[in-house]
Amino acid sequence: MKDSVTQADIYTVINQTILTEVDRKVLISLYEPIIGSMAISLYFTLWQDLDKSEIISRDLNHHHLMVTLKSTLNNIVNARKALEAVGLLKSYVKETDSMNEYLYELYSPLSAYEFFNHPVLSILLLNNVGEIEYHELTEYYKKITISKKEYTEITSTMNETFKSVTPYEKENEEIRRKNKLNINISNLIDFDLIEQSLPKGMINDKTFNKKNKDLINQLAFVYNVDSIKMSEFIRLVIDSVGIIDKDKLVENVRRNYEFNNNGTLPTIVYRTTPEYLRTPVGTSNKDKMIQVFETTKPYDFLKFKNNNVKPSARDLKILESLAVDQGLSPGVINVLIDYAIRINDGKLNKNYLDTIAASWNRKGIKTVPQAMEAITRGHKKVVKEIIPKTKKEIDIPVWMNTNNSCDQMSDEELEKLEKEMEIFN
């Protein structure tokens, strides 16, 4: 079923949990650096749409969201997908002749303790805010410890305080409680392959239960581990009766990554743009170039720009800074690389890149089309201020023509663009 939302489509919000002010703080401080302010604003808006009992909303249309959030429908849909990806929202649609009807189920964020001990979310937060701010956040959420050595506990027990009574039997399954979802990661690991690689008789029904599979897929996502390598890690932490030591599995995968990457934590330099930030696939040459930016890892893109020479350690640190410190998505980094190396004689100038990245952060630029448009507008200033001083011509990216328009290209420019895209197909 195709999810194609229109302004007139109706939606109803259902609260599947109990939401508190503590949840609000966690969403802003821990989730927002990962999924962005737009997604968090959408969550709060859906929360606000609930009735006074905070159970269900009245029927509303998506135009209401556009007006409330002062945003386009496409941005709202992308924000919704981000909420779904991190386990804050479930979405359902019912098609009718006149319009579609949507159900949006709200779920609680993880507690701060659960978040910082989550194998995926904790790493994503670290990669987005950097080590200093990450440490400040952990300090903020640490519990207060007071020495009780000089105290004697006098806490009363239940049986000391109350008399035993006959239980009052009633249905309590419908009582509202706090509900949370797991983050939404597709199956990255071939579990059939792993089972075949392990000795017969070692595996039982609990070895690869849903909880274990979710953890293994999450580790594969964060640390870029394939099925064969993951089977090697599992061999090291599974006992004779098929029980996987999950703590040791996490530790071994993390240590292996750090060993192979000079002690650094994983970053999105080696990943492509996540689905919720991608643009619907089109047929124009501009659409094809957008797809190249979104589906290519910054590492591979820079390697291509360097005539297939591996990026230097210095350049990798610059890419990591754009991803971790500046919070740019992989596709946006690619757009910036494509333009910046032309401005700076084929080199990455960190100060220049940081200046643009900081500006894009202030303007809320998250997607490839937004970055391309920003570069197109900014090039006019380069033409006016930089080129006259250097007295040189700049070989602009193939997705920009001389009129700074991505929509119209000459035959020569189209040919150049198509040749460049072939590299990544």
C-alpha positions as a Markdown table, in Angstrom:
| # | Residue | x | y | z |
|---|---|---|---|---|
| 1 | Met | 0.0 | 0.0 | 0.0 |
| 2 | Lys | 1.4 | 3.4 | -1.0 |
| 3 | Asp | 1.7 | 6.0 | 1.7 |
| 4 | Ser | 0.8 | 9.2 | -0.2 |
| 5 | Val | -0.5 | 11.8 | 2.2 |
| 6 | Thr | -2.6 | 14.8 | 1.1 |
| 7 | Gln | -3.6 | 17.9 | 3.1 |
| 8 | Ala | -7.2 | 16.8 | 3.2 |
| 9 | Asp | -6.4 | 13.3 | 4.6 |
| 10 | Ile | -7.8 | 12.8 | 8.1 |
| 11 | Tyr | -5.7 | 11.6 | 11.1 |
| 12 | Thr | -6.5 | 10.6 | 14.7 |
| 13 | Val | -3.9 | 10.5 | 17.5 |
| 14 | Ile | -4.1 | 7.6 | 20.0 |
| 15 | Asn | -2.0 | 7.7 | 23.1 |
| 16 | Gln | -0.6 | 4.2 | 23.9 |
| 17 | Thr | 1.3 | 5.2 | 26.9 |
| 18 | Ile | 1.6 | 7.7 | 29.8 |
| 19 | Leu | 3.5 | 10.9 | 28.9 |
| 20 | Thr | 5.2 | 13.1 | 31.5 |
| 21 | Glu | 7.2 | 16.2 | 31.7 |
| 22 | Val | 10.3 | 14.1 | 32.2 |
| 23 | Asp | 9.6 | 12.6 | 28.8 |
| 24 | Arg | 9.5 | 16.1 | 27.4 |
| 25 | Lys | 13.0 | 16.8 | 28.7 |
| 26 | Val | 14.4 | 13.5 | 27.4 |
| 27 | Leu | 12.9 | 14.1 | 23.9 |
| 28 | Ile | 14.5 | 17.5 | 23.7 |
| 29 | Ser | 17.9 | 16.7 | 25.2 |
| 30 | Leu | 18.5 | 13.1 | 23.9 |
| 31 | Tyr | 16.3 | 12.5 | 20.9 |
| 32 | Glu | 16.3 | 15.9 | 19.2 |
| 33 | Pro | 20.0 | 15.8 | 18.3 |
| 34 | Ile | 19.4 | 12.6 | 16.5 |
| 35 | Ile | 16.1 | 13.1 | 14.6 |
| 36 | Gly | 16.0 | 16.9 | 14.5 |
| 37 | Ser | 13.8 | 19.7 | 15.8 |
| 38 | Met | 11.0 | 19.2 | 13.2 |
| 39 | Ala | 10.4 | 15.6 | 14.3 |
| 40 | Ile | 10.3 | 16.6 | 17.9 |
| 41 | Ser | 7.9 | 19.5 | 17.1 |
| 42 | Leu | 5.6 | 17.0 | 15.3 |
| 43 | Tyr | 5.6 | 14.7 | 18.4 |
| 44 | Phe | 4.7 | 17.5 | 20.7 |
| 45 | Thr | 2.0 | 18.7 | 18.3 |
| 46 | Leu | 0.4 | 15.2 | 18.2 |
| 47 | Trp | 0.7 | 15.1 | 21.9 |
| 48 | Gln | -1.1 | 18.5 | 22.1 |
| 49 | Asp | -3.8 | 17.2 | 19.8 |
| 50 | Leu | -5.0 | 14.7 | 22.4 |
| 51 | Asp | -8.1 | 15.4 | 24.4 |
| 52 | Lys | -8.0 | 16.6 | 28.1 |
| 53 | Ser | -7.7 | 13.0 | 29.3 |
| 54 | Glu | -4.7 | 12.6 | 26.9 |
| 55 | Ile | -6.1 | 9.4 | 25.4 |
| 56 | Ile | -7.3 | 10.2 | 21.9 |
| 57 | Ser | -7.7 | 13.2 | 19.6 |
| 58 | Arg | -10.6 | 14.3 | 17.5 |
| 59 | Asp | -10.4 | 13.8 | 13.7 |
| 60 | Leu | -8.0 | 16.3 | 12.2 |
| 61 | Asn | -6.6 | 16.8 | 8.7 |
| 62 | His | -3.0 | 17.2 | 7.7 |
| 63 | His | -3.5 | 20.8 | 6.7 |
| 64 | His | -3.9 | 21.4 | 10.5 |
| 65 | Leu | -0.3 | 20.1 | 10.9 |
| 66 | Met | 1.0 | 22.3 | 8.1 |
| 67 | Val | -0.5 | 25.4 | 9.7 |
| 68 | Thr | 0.5 | 24.5 | 13.2 |
| 69 | Leu | 4.1 | 23.6 | 12.3 |
| 70 | Lys | 4.5 | 26.2 | 9.5 |
| 71 | Ser | 6.0 | 23.6 | 7.3 |
| 72 | Thr | 5.4 | 21.6 | 4.1 |
| 73 | Leu | 3.6 | 18.3 | 4.0 |
| 74 | Asn | 6.7 | 16.6 | 2.7 |
| 75 | Asn | 8.8 | 17.8 | 5.7 |
| 76 | Ile | 6.0 | 16.6 | 8.0 |
| 77 | Val | 6.0 | 13.2 | 6.4 |
| 78 | Asn | 9.8 | 13.0 | 6.8 |
| 79 | Ala | 9.5 | 14.0 | 10.4 |
| 80 | Arg | 6.9 | 11.4 | 11.0 |
| 81 | Lys | 9.2 | 8.7 | 9.5 |
| 82 | Ala | 12.0 | 9.8 | 11.8 |
| 83 | Leu | 9.7 | 9.4 | 14.8 |
| 84 | Glu | 8.7 | 5.9 | 13.6 |
| 85 | Ala | 12.4 | 5.0 | 13.1 |
| 86 | Val | 13.3 | 5.6 | 16.7 |
| 87 | Gly | 10.3 | 4.0 | 18.2 |
| 88 | Leu | 8.2 | 7.0 | 19.2 |
| 89 | Leu | 5.3 | 6.5 | 16.8 |
| 90 | Lys | 3.4 | 3.8 | 15.0 |
| 91 | Ser | 1.4 | 4.8 | 11.9 |
| 92 | Tyr | -1.6 | 3.1 | 10.2 |
| 93 | Val | -3.6 | 4.1 | 7.1 |
| 94 | Lys | -7.1 | 3.1 | 5.8 |
| 95 | Glu | -7.8 | 3.9 | 2.2 |
| 96 | Thr | -11.3 | 5.2 | 1.3 |
| 97 | Asp | -12.8 | 6.5 | -1.9 |
| 98 | Ser | -12.6 | 10.2 | -0.9 |
| 99 | Met | -9.5 | 10.3 | 1.3 |
| 100 | Asn | -7.1 | 8.3 | 3.4 |
| 101 | Glu | -7.6 | 8.0 | 7.2 |
| 102 | Tyr | -4.5 | 7.7 | 9.4 |
| 103 | Leu | -4.0 | 6.5 | 12.9 |
| 104 | Tyr | -0.9 | 7.8 | 14.8 |
| 105 | Glu | 0.0 | 5.9 | 18.0 |
| 106 | Leu | 2.2 | 7.8 | 20.4 |
| 107 | Tyr | 4.8 | 5.8 | 22.5 |
| 108 | Ser | 7.0 | 7.0 | 25.3 |
| 109 | Pro | 10.7 | 7.7 | 24.8 |
| 110 | Leu | 13.2 | 5.6 | 26.7 |
| 111 | Ser | 14.3 | 6.7 | 30.1 |
| 112 | Ala | 17.7 | 8.4 | 30.3 |
| 113 | Tyr | 19.1 | 5.2 | 31.8 |
| 114 | Glu | 17.7 | 3.1 | 29.0 |
| 115 | Phe | 18.8 | 5.6 | 26.4 |
| 116 | Phe | 22.5 | 5.8 | 27.5 |
| 117 | Asn | 22.7 | 2.0 | 27.7 |
| 118 | His | 21.1 | 1.5 | 24.2 |
| 119 | Pro | 23.6 | 0.1 | 21.7 |
| 120 | Val | 22.3 | 2.3 | 18.9 |
| 121 | Leu | 20.8 | 5.4 | 20.3 |
| 122 | Ser | 23.7 | 6.2 | 22.6 |
| 123 | Ile | 26.2 | 6.0 | 19.7 |
| 124 | Leu | 24.0 | 8.1 | 17.4 |
| 125 | Leu | 23.8 | 10.7 | 20.2 |
| 126 | Leu | 27.5 | 10.7 | 20.7 |
| 127 | Asn | 28.1 | 11.1 | 17.0 |
| 128 | Asn | 25.7 | 14.0 | 16.7 |
| 129 | Val | 26.7 | 16.1 | 19.7 |
| 130 | Gly | 30.4 | 15.2 | 20.2 |
| 131 | Glu | 32.2 | 13.9 | 23.3 |
| 132 | Ile | 32.1 | 17.1 | 25.4 |
| 133 | Glu | 28.3 | 17.6 | 25.2 |
| 134 | Tyr | 27.7 | 13.9 | 25.5 |
| 135 | His | 29.6 | 13.9 | 28.7 |
| 136 | Glu | 27.6 | 16.9 | 30.0 |
| 137 | Leu | 24.4 | 15.1 | 29.2 |
| 138 | Thr | 25.4 | 12.0 | 31.1 |
| 139 | Glu | 26.4 | 14.1 | 34.1 |
| 140 | Tyr | 23.1 | 15.9 | 34.0 |
| 141 | Tyr | 21.2 | 12.6 | 34.1 |
| 142 | Lys | 23.4 | 10.9 | 36.8 |
| 143 | Lys | 21.6 | 10.1 | 40.0 |
| 144 | Ile | 22.6 | 11.7 | 43.3 |
| 145 | Thr | 24.5 | 9.4 | 45.6 |
| 146 | Ile | 24.7 | 10.1 | 49.3 |
| 147 | Ser | 26.7 | 8.0 | 51.8 |
| 148 | Lys | 24.4 | 6.2 | 54.3 |
| 149 | Lys | 27.1 | 4.6 | 56.4 |
| 150 | Glu | 26.1 | 6.6 | 59.5 |
| 151 | Tyr | 22.4 | 6.0 | 59.0 |
| 152 | Thr | 20.2 | 3.1 | 60.0 |
| 153 | Glu | 17.3 | 2.1 | 57.8 |
| 154 | Ile | 13.9 | 2.3 | 59.4 |
| 155 | Thr | 11.7 | 1.8 | 56.4 |
| 156 | Ser | 8.4 | 0.0 | 57.1 |
| 157 | Thr | 7.3 | -3.0 | 55.2 |
| 158 | Met | 3.8 | -3.6 | 53.7 |
| 159 | Asn | 2.8 | -6.3 | 56.3 |
| 160 | Glu | 3.9 | -4.1 | 59.2 |
| 161 | Thr | 1.8 | -1.2 | 58.0 |
| 162 | Phe | -1.4 | -2.8 | 56.5 |
| 163 | Lys | -3.5 | -5.7 | 57.4 |
| 164 | Ser | -4.1 | -8.5 | 54.9 |
| 165 | Val | -7.3 | -8.2 | 52.9 |
| 166 | Thr | -9.1 | -10.3 | 50.4 |
| 167 | Pro | -8.0 | -9.2 | 46.9 |
| 168 | Tyr | -10.6 | -7.4 | 44.9 |
| 169 | Glu | -10.7 | -9.1 | 41.6 |
| 170 | Lys | -11.3 | -6.9 | 38.6 |
| 171 | Glu | -10.1 | -6.6 | 35.0 |
| 172 | Asn | -6.9 | -4.6 | 35.0 |
| 173 | Glu | -5.5 | -5.3 | 31.5 |
| 174 | Glu | -7.0 | -2.1 | 30.2 |
| 175 | Ile | -5.4 | 0.1 | 32.7 |
| 176 | Arg | -3.1 | 2.6 | 30.9 |
| 177 | Arg | 0.6 | 2.1 | 31.4 |
| 178 | Lys | 3.9 | 3.4 | 30.0 |
| 179 | Asn | 4.6 | 1.8 | 26.6 |
| 180 | Lys | 7.8 | 2.0 | 24.5 |
| 181 | Leu | 8.8 | 0.7 | 21.1 |
| 182 | Asn | 12.1 | -0.6 | 19.9 |
| 183 | Ile | 13.9 | 1.5 | 17.2 |
| 184 | Asn | 13.0 | 0.5 | 13.7 |
| 185 | Ile | 15.9 | -1.2 | 11.9 |
| 186 | Ser | 15.4 | -3.5 | 9.0 |
| 187 | Asn | 17.0 | -7.0 | 9.0 |
| 188 | Leu | 20.6 | -6.6 | 8.1 |
| 189 | Ile | 21.8 | -10.1 | 9.2 |
| 190 | Asp | 21.2 | -13.4 | 7.5 |
| 191 | Phe | 20.3 | -15.6 | 10.6 |
| 192 | Asp | 20.0 | -18.7 | 8.5 |
| 193 | Leu | 23.6 | -18.3 | 7.5 |
| 194 | Ile | 24.7 | -17.8 | 11.1 |
| 195 | Glu | 22.7 | -20.9 | 12.3 |
| 196 | Gln | 24.4 | -23.0 | 9.5 |
| 197 | Ser | 27.8 | -21.8 | 10.7 |
| 198 | Leu | 27.3 | -22.9 | 14.3 |
| 199 | Pro | 27.7 | -26.5 | 15.5 |
| 200 | Lys | 24.6 | -28.7 | 15.4 |
| 201 | Gly | 22.8 | -29.1 | 18.7 |
| 202 | Met | 24.1 | -25.7 | 20.0 |
| 203 | Ile | 21.1 | -23.7 | 18.9 |
| 204 | Asn | 17.7 | -23.7 | 20.6 |
| 205 | Asp | 14.5 | -21.7 | 20.3 |
| 206 | Lys | 15.9 | -19.0 | 22.6 |
| 207 | Thr | 19.2 | -18.5 | 20.9 |
| 208 | Phe | 17.8 | -16.2 | 18.2 |
| 209 | Asn | 14.7 | -15.0 | 19.8 |
| 210 | Lys | 13.3 | -11.6 | 18.8 |
| 211 | Lys | 15.2 | -9.7 | 21.5 |
| 212 | Asn | 18.5 | -11.2 | 20.5 |
| 213 | Lys | 17.8 | -10.6 | 16.8 |
| 214 | Asp | 17.0 | -7.0 | 17.4 |
| 215 | Leu | 20.3 | -6.5 | 19.3 |
| 216 | Ile | 22.3 | -8.2 | 16.6 |
| 217 | Asn | 20.7 | -6.1 | 13.9 |
| 218 | Gln | 21.3 | -3.0 | 15.9 |
| 219 | Leu | 25.0 | -3.8 | 16.3 |
| 220 | Ala | 25.3 | -4.6 | 12.6 |
| 221 | Phe | 23.9 | -1.2 | 11.8 |
| 222 | Val | 26.0 | 0.8 | 14.2 |
| 223 | Tyr | 29.3 | -1.0 | 13.6 |
| 224 | Asn | 28.8 | -1.9 | 9.9 |
| 225 | Val | 29.2 | -5.7 | 10.5 |
| 226 | Asp | 28.1 | -8.2 | 7.9 |
| 227 | Ser | 26.6 | -11.7 | 8.5 |
| 228 | Ile | 29.8 | -13.6 | 8.2 |
| 229 | Lys | 31.7 | -11.4 | 10.6 |
| 230 | Met | 28.8 | -11.4 | 13.0 |
| 231 | Ser | 28.8 | -15.2 | 13.1 |
| 232 | Glu | 32.4 | -15.1 | 14.2 |
| 233 | Phe | 31.5 | -12.7 | 17.1 |
| 234 | Ile | 28.6 | -14.9 | 18.1 |
| 235 | Arg | 30.8 | -18.1 | 18.2 |
| 236 | Leu | 32.9 | -16.3 | 20.9 |
| 237 | Val | 30.0 | -15.5 | 23.2 |
| 238 | Ile | 27.6 | -18.5 | 22.9 |
| 239 | Asp | 27.7 | -21.3 | 25.4 |
| 240 | Ser | 27.1 | -25.0 | 25.0 |
| 241 | Val | 23.4 | -24.7 | 25.5 |
| 242 | Gly | 22.9 | -21.9 | 23.0 |
| 243 | Ile | 22.8 | -18.9 | 25.4 |
| 244 | Ile | 24.3 | -15.7 | 23.9 |
| 245 | Asp | 26.1 | -13.5 | 26.4 |
| 246 | Lys | 24.7 | -10.2 | 25.1 |
| 247 | Asp | 27.1 | -7.9 | 27.1 |
| 248 | Lys | 30.1 | -9.7 | 25.8 |
| 249 | Leu | 28.8 | -9.6 | 22.2 |
| 250 | Val | 28.3 | -5.8 | 22.4 |
| 251 | Glu | 31.8 | -5.4 | 24.0 |
| 252 | Asn | 33.5 | -7.6 | 21.4 |
| 253 | Val | 31.9 | -5.9 | 18.4 |
| 254 | Arg | 32.7 | -2.4 | 19.8 |
| 255 | Arg | 36.3 | -3.4 | 20.6 |
| 256 | Asn | 36.8 | -4.8 | 17.1 |
| 257 | Tyr | 35.5 | -1.6 | 15.5 |
| 258 | Glu | 37.8 | 0.6 | 17.7 |
| 259 | Phe | 40.8 | -1.7 | 16.9 |
| 260 | Asn | 40.2 | -1.4 | 13.2 |
| 261 | Asn | 39.5 | 2.3 | 13.3 |
| 262 | Asn | 42.3 | 3.6 | 15.5 |
| 263 | Gly | 40.1 | 3.8 | 18.6 |
| 264 | Thr | 37.5 | 6.0 | 17.1 |
| 265 | Leu | 33.8 | 5.5 | 17.4 |
| 266 | Pro | 31.6 | 4.8 | 14.3 |
| 267 | Thr | 30.4 | 7.8 | 12.4 |
| 268 | Ile | 28.1 | 8.3 | 9.5 |
| 269 | Val | 31.0 | 9.1 | 7.2 |
| 270 | Tyr | 30.8 | 5.5 | 6.2 |
| 271 | Arg | 27.0 | 5.4 | 5.8 |
| 272 | Thr | 24.5 | 6.7 | 3.4 |
| 273 | Thr | 21.6 | 9.1 | 4.1 |
| 274 | Pro | 18.9 | 7.5 | 6.2 |
| 275 | Glu | 15.6 | 6.8 | 4.5 |
| 276 | Tyr | 13.6 | 9.5 | 6.4 |
| 277 | Leu | 15.8 | 12.2 | 4.9 |
| 278 | Arg | 15.8 | 10.9 | 1.3 |
| 279 | Thr | 13.9 | 12.5 | -1.6 |
| 280 | Pro | 11.3 | 10.4 | -3.6 |
| 281 | Val | 13.1 | 9.0 | -6.6 |
| 282 | Gly | 12.5 | 11.0 | -9.8 |
| 283 | Thr | 13.4 | 10.7 | -13.5 |
| 284 | Ser | 15.1 | 14.0 | -14.2 |
| 285 | Asn | 18.9 | 14.4 | -14.3 |
| 286 | Lys | 18.6 | 16.6 | -11.1 |
| 287 | Asp | 16.7 | 13.8 | -9.4 |
| 288 | Lys | 19.4 | 11.3 | -10.4 |
| 289 | Met | 22.1 | 13.4 | -9.0 |
| 290 | Ile | 20.2 | 13.8 | -5.8 |
| 291 | Gln | 20.0 | 10.0 | -5.6 |
| 292 | Val | 23.7 | 9.8 | -6.1 |
| 293 | Phe | 24.3 | 12.2 | -3.2 |
| 294 | Glu | 21.9 | 10.3 | -0.9 |
| 295 | Thr | 23.0 | 6.8 | -1.7 |
| 296 | Thr | 26.8 | 7.3 | -1.6 |
| 297 | Lys | 28.9 | 7.3 | 1.5 |
| 298 | Pro | 30.9 | 10.5 | 2.0 |
| 299 | Tyr | 34.1 | 8.4 | 2.2 |
| 300 | Asp | 33.4 | 6.9 | -1.2 |
| 301 | Phe | 32.3 | 10.2 | -2.7 |
| 302 | Leu | 35.5 | 11.9 | -1.6 |
| 303 | Lys | 37.6 | 9.0 | -2.8 |
| 304 | Phe | 36.0 | 9.4 | -6.3 |
| 305 | Lys | 36.7 | 13.1 | -6.3 |
| 306 | Asn | 40.3 | 12.3 | -5.4 |
| 307 | Asn | 40.7 | 10.2 | -8.6 |
| 308 | Asn | 40.0 | 7.0 | -6.6 |
| 309 | Val | 42.8 | 7.7 | -4.1 |
| 310 | Lys | 41.9 | 6.9 | -0.5 |
| 311 | Pro | 41.2 | 10.1 | 1.6 |
| 312 | Ser | 44.0 | 11.1 | 3.8 |
| 313 | Ala | 43.7 | 10.9 | 7.6 |
| 314 | Arg | 43.3 | 14.7 | 7.7 |
| 315 | Asp | 40.5 | 14.7 | 5.2 |
| 316 | Leu | 38.8 | 11.8 | 7.1 |
| 317 | Lys | 38.9 | 13.9 | 10.3 |
| 318 | Ile | 37.3 | 16.8 | 8.4 |
| 319 | Leu | 34.5 | 14.5 | 7.2 |
| 320 | Glu | 34.0 | 13.1 | 10.7 |
| 321 | Ser | 33.8 | 16.7 | 12.0 |
| 322 | Leu | 31.1 | 17.5 | 9.5 |
| 323 | Ala | 29.1 | 14.4 | 10.5 |
| 324 | Val | 29.7 | 14.4 | 14.3 |
| 325 | Asp | 30.3 | 18.0 | 15.3 |
| 326 | Gln | 28.2 | 19.8 | 12.7 |
| 327 | Gly | 25.5 | 17.1 | 12.4 |
| 328 | Leu | 25.3 | 17.0 | 8.6 |
| 329 | Ser | 23.7 | 14.0 | 7.0 |
| 330 | Pro | 25.8 | 12.0 | 4.6 |
| 331 | Gly | 24.1 | 13.3 | 1.4 |
| 332 | Val | 24.4 | 16.9 | 2.6 |
| 333 | Ile | 28.2 | 16.3 | 3.2 |
| 334 | Asn | 28.5 | 15.0 | -0.3 |
| 335 | Val | 26.9 | 18.2 | -1.8 |
| 336 | Leu | 29.2 | 20.3 | 0.3 |
| 337 | Ile | 32.3 | 18.3 | -0.8 |
| 338 | Asp | 31.3 | 18.5 | -4.5 |
| 339 | Tyr | 31.3 | 22.2 | -4.4 |
| 340 | Ala | 34.0 | 23.1 | -1.8 |
| 341 | Ile | 36.9 | 21.2 | -3.5 |
| 342 | Arg | 36.3 | 23.2 | -6.6 |
| 343 | Ile | 36.4 | 26.5 | -4.8 |
| 344 | Asn | 39.6 | 25.5 | -3.0 |
| 345 | Asp | 41.7 | 23.9 | -5.8 |
| 346 | Gly | 40.7 | 20.3 | -5.1 |
| 347 | Lys | 41.4 | 20.5 | -1.4 |
| 348 | Leu | 39.2 | 20.4 | 1.7 |
| 349 | Asn | 39.5 | 23.7 | 3.6 |
| 350 | Lys | 38.3 | 23.0 | 7.2 |
| 351 | Asn | 37.5 | 26.6 | 8.1 |
| 352 | Tyr | 35.6 | 27.1 | 4.9 |
| 353 | Leu | 33.6 | 23.9 | 5.4 |
| 354 | Asp | 32.9 | 24.6 | 9.0 |
| 355 | Thr | 31.6 | 28.1 | 8.2 |
| 356 | Ile | 29.1 | 26.7 | 5.6 |
| 357 | Ala | 28.1 | 23.8 | 7.9 |
| 358 | Ala | 27.4 | 26.2 | 10.8 |
| 359 | Ser | 25.3 | 28.4 | 8.5 |
| 360 | Trp | 23.3 | 25.4 | 7.3 |
| 361 | Asn | 22.7 | 24.3 | 10.9 |
| 362 | Arg | 21.2 | 27.7 | 11.7 |
| 363 | Lys | 19.0 | 27.5 | 8.7 |
| 364 | Gly | 17.9 | 24.0 | 9.4 |
| 365 | Ile | 19.2 | 22.4 | 6.2 |
| 366 | Lys | 18.9 | 18.7 | 6.5 |
| 367 | Thr | 18.2 | 17.3 | 3.0 |
| 368 | Val | 20.2 | 17.1 | -0.2 |
| 369 | Pro | 17.8 | 19.3 | -2.2 |
| 370 | Gln | 18.0 | 22.0 | 0.5 |
| 371 | Ala | 21.8 | 21.8 | 0.4 |
| 372 | Met | 21.9 | 22.0 | -3.4 |
| 373 | Glu | 19.6 | 25.1 | -3.3 |
| 374 | Ala | 21.8 | 26.7 | -0.6 |
| 375 | Ile | 25.0 | 26.1 | -2.7 |
| 376 | Thr | 23.3 | 27.5 | -5.8 |
| 377 | Arg | 22.3 | 30.7 | -4.0 |
| 378 | Gly | 25.6 | 31.0 | -2.2 |
| 379 | His | 27.6 | 30.7 | -5.5 |
| 380 | Lys | 26.3 | 34.1 | -6.6 |
| 381 | Lys | 28.3 | 35.6 | -3.7 |
| 382 | Val | 31.4 | 33.6 | -4.6 |
| 383 | Val | 31.2 | 34.9 | -8.2 |
| 384 | Lys | 30.8 | 38.4 | -6.9 |
| 385 | Glu | 33.4 | 38.4 | -4.1 |
| 386 | Ile | 36.0 | 35.6 | -4.5 |
| 387 | Ile | 36.5 | 35.1 | -8.3 |
| 388 | Pro | 37.4 | 38.8 | -9.0 |
| 389 | Lys | 40.2 | 38.6 | -6.4 |
| 390 | Thr | 41.6 | 35.3 | -7.6 |
| 391 | Lys | 41.1 | 36.1 | -11.3 |
| 392 | Lys | 40.3 | 32.5 | -12.0 |
| 393 | Glu | 37.3 | 30.6 | -13.3 |
| 394 | Ile | 35.6 | 28.0 | -11.1 |
| 395 | Asp | 34.6 | 24.6 | -12.5 |
| 396 | Ile | 31.2 | 24.5 | -10.8 |
| 397 | Pro | 29.5 | 21.1 | -10.1 |
| 398 | Val | 27.7 | 19.5 | -13.1 |
| 399 | Trp | 24.3 | 19.8 | -11.4 |
| 400 | Met | 24.6 | 23.7 | -11.7 |
| 401 | Asn | 24.6 | 25.4 | -15.0 |
| 402 | Thr | 26.0 | 28.9 | -15.7 |
| 403 | Asn | 22.6 | 30.4 | -14.7 |
| 404 | Asn | 22.8 | 28.7 | -11.3 |
| 405 | Ser | 19.8 | 26.6 | -12.2 |
| 406 | Cys | 19.6 | 22.9 | -11.6 |
| 407 | Asp | 16.6 | 22.4 | -13.9 |
| 408 | Gln | 18.1 | 23.4 | -17.3 |
| 409 | Met | 21.4 | 22.1 | -18.6 |
| 410 | Ser | 23.2 | 22.1 | -21.9 |
| 411 | Asp | 23.9 | 18.9 | -23.9 |
| 412 | Glu | 27.5 | 19.1 | -22.7 |
| 413 | Glu | 26.5 | 19.5 | -19.1 |
| 414 | Leu | 24.1 | 16.6 | -19.3 |
| 415 | Glu | 26.7 | 14.4 | -20.8 |
| 416 | Lys | 29.2 | 15.3 | -18.0 |
| 417 | Leu | 26.5 | 14.7 | -15.4 |
| 418 | Glu | 25.6 | 11.3 | -16.8 |
| 419 | Lys | 29.2 | 10.2 | -16.9 |
| 420 | Glu | 29.7 | 11.2 | -13.3 |
| 421 | Met | 26.5 | 9.3 | -12.2 |
| 422 | Glu | 27.7 | 6.1 | -14.0 |
| 423 | Ile | 30.5 | 5.9 | -11.5 |
| 424 | Phe | 28.0 | 5.3 | -8.7 |
| 425 | Asn | 25.5 | 3.1 | -10.6 |
